[in-house]
């Protein structure tokens, strides 16, 4: 871990076996507009703390991998800059060698969290299989297949092919647990029409499943999907109309590659008159709370086993 810089409170919590929750930073650097990105980052850390765990926002600053950020580092990361790159796990060495700032994606964050010894991670929505280009599959799915963490999300981003994404997760042997739901959530919406084979109702159940999964020698993450809060969720049919229009505009404008996802998310928010952004912010906090509760349950279980 010589290349990792752990914030002192994160290092201490890990040494003492206290609950820790890793958080991504691509949502700060690339996912949310200013000033929501900074306020959301602070609010997620507060939500983790209020539920009994230590937050560890992961990012790369000046080519150094940070596991946990102080207030000044968080502010620096939230400043929008074209020089700040999005860091998936293939890009970690690139960011270090180039000595740049980087916001870590799900794949990049869980890779680094695992190296630091953190077991629980919270995000908004994972990447997956793209609708118009099924060969374009997010590195998130492959990282989930070989990184043993508990990952909490609101399903995959709604702009993706959710059915194909769920099928790919199955092919990669990534178990998907519905938290108080029997249906794969669709990020902005609570429903997707895709049933789940396993539903759980408590953080303790999630911890029990994860431990059994890993004791069997399996090395994948355990993906916990939680619907967005009911008071903020948008009906799936409504969201689908916005997505189809945004996709058509992206194709007409020639938007593709790494630029496609942020374009679609931004356009969906514009078409929703900000409603999509409100759901995004709400589900991120919702997932941070649940992840902290899971981390607490995991720490309790570890102490009982000593």
PyMOL commands that set and color helices and strands:
alter all, ss='L'
color gray80, all
select helices_A, chain A and resi 8-15+26-31+36-50+71-78+89-98+106-116+139-146+162-171+203-215+236-253+258-271+275-305
alter helices_A, ss='H'
color red, helices_A
select strands_A, chain A and resi 4-6+20-23+54-61+64-67+85-87+102-104+120-122+150-153+175-179+199-200+222-225
alter strands_A, ss='S'
color yellow, strands_A
deselect
rebuild
show_as cartoon
